[in-house]
Amino acid sequence: MQKFYKVFLVVFIVFIAINLYALDWQTDLLSEDNLKFVFSIASAVLGLILLFVLDTWSRIGAKK
């Protein structure tokens, strides 16, 4: 994994960790107060998936 991808991997994991910490676990997960954190976690997870897809594509392109 290139350094560029590793930096974004750390950034996305930190975003997920901060938002999991900020969630109010006593209320409903989809309540109005928690919804902004849930959307942020979902976008960070999508970023992680995209990161691994791009890393895989770069490895495939480098072999040819």
N, C-alpha and C positions, 0 to 999 in steps of 0.2 A: 504494500500500500504506500502510495506516494505521500510526501510530507503535506501536500495540499489537502489530500483527503483526510489525513490524520487530524489536521487542525479542525476541520469541519466536524469530524466524528466527536472530538472533545466538546466542541461548541454545542452540538445537538444533545449530547448526553448531559451537559450542564444545564441546558434549557429544560430538559425533562425533569431533572432532579429538583431544580428550583420550583418548577410548577407543581410537582408532587408535594413538595414541602408547603407550598402556599395554599393548597386545597384545604377547605374546611370539611373534615371528615365526619363531622357531626350532622351536617345537613345533607340533603340529596345531592347526588353527583351532578345532576343536570339543573340545579337551581341557578337562579340568575347570578348569584355571587360566584359560583364555581364555574360557570359556563366559559368565561374568558380563559381560565386556566386549562380547561378541558380542550378548547380549541387550540391553544398554544401547544399542549402536549401532542395533540393529533398532528399538527403541522410539523412538529419536530420529529415525530415518528415517520411521517411521509418524507421528510428530509433525509432521515437515516436510510430509508429504503432507496431513495434516489441516489444517495451517496454510494451505496453498495452496487447499484446497477451501473453507475458511471465508472466505478473502479473496475468492475468486471469487463465493461466494454473497452476500457483502456488497456487492460491486460490482453484481451483478444486481439485488439488492433496492433499491439506491440509484437506479438508473436509472428505476424505475417510479414 
